[in-house]
Amino acid sequence: MQNFALMGCGRIAQRYAQILADKQVQGGNIVAVCDIKEERAKNLGEKYNRPWYTDAHEMLSEMKDDIDVIAILTESGLHAKHAIEMARYGKHLVVEKPMALRLEDADAMIHVCDRAKIKLFVVKQNRFNYPVVKMREALEEGRFGKIVMGTVRVRWCRPQAYYDQDAWRGTWGMDGGVFANQASHHVDMLEWMLGEPVSVYAKSRTALVDIEVEDTGVAVITFASGAIGVVEATNATRPKDLEGSISILGEKGAVEIGGFAVNEMKTWNFETPAPGDEDVLSRYKTNPPDVYGFGHIAYLEHVVNCIEKGSPSLVDGLEGRKSLELINAIYESIETGKEVQLRFQPQRCKLGHVNGN
């Protein structure tokens, strides 16, 4: 049994606490929660009858022998700081997306975890969605042939009330916009499917809410294979979430996964049929009840298995850094108005800087 402590008791922590406390993760358990806001920590701890703290160091001092994994679920802009602080306790770390906002912070996280000989898991739960796994299998089997284009779409609803919940939301220093937050999983999936990006050109705007960052944007990515990737991302869909999707087009086939959390197989067409193709649409069509999807359970089970078997993670620090670099490049392109070549050092990217400075 791997015992998890949650650092941060906000929106996403509710999901972690529920699935761990309800024993939905085989081999996983929740033993403590922590948040600097006493009300949040107390409410979550008492809801699941677990010890709660307002100081993570106190939690680790008192329960060090009872904790195996620390889940960093705090504000995006604090992920790196908290991961680096917690690494000293020698516990494996699960860090929600994005792993950091600045590339230098991601590098520091990777370094301290390597030095402490602990595993760093970056949460990309959509990779574990059943339709996404099926798409990846087809890709690895070469069924698409030459990839022509990949597209991800995030058409979600985040009204002003969402951003007003917490002062850090919608800021450059602590959050980032739709590219860094809501679409970060989709950028990761596109890169995972299409391979190494070589350049990106992006545009954005703040359409419907009063925040520092963008709520709407598009990015066109050129990959080393020659394939073109498109990211369409917005939080300005009204009145409710519409779509979270990915499609891959190749010379020998096309697959589209839709729904609002990349869970609903909508198109499965290949030039050369394979056994089981006729059942794919019916087997992989279930849409989840919310945008979190079903992937967190599978992801946390993956974490448990990696720790117990000593096997490599699907998304470790180095893998998580890849999509963060692409997101930084998207913001660099937005600020410069130019196509940005990968690999690069951010110069004008505002992500992770207070007031964008």
Secondary structure, DSSP 8 states (H G I E B T S, - for coil): -EEEEEE--SHHHHHHHHHHHTT-STTEEEEEEE-SSHHHHHHHHHHTT--EES-HHHHHHHHGGG-SEEEE-S-GGGHHHHHHHHGGGT-EEEE-SSS-SSHHHHHHHHHHHHHHT--EEE--GGGGSHHHHHHHHHHHTTTT-SEEEEEEEEE-B--HHHHHTSTTTT-TTTT--TTTTTTHHHHHHHHHHH--EEEEEEEEE--SS--SS-SEEEEEEEETTS-EEEEEEESB-SSS--EEEEEEEETTEEEEEETTTT-EEEEEEESS--TTGGGHHHHT----SSTT-SHHHHHHHHHHHHHHHT---SS-HHHHHHHHHHHHHHHHHHHHTS-EESS---SS--TTSGGG-
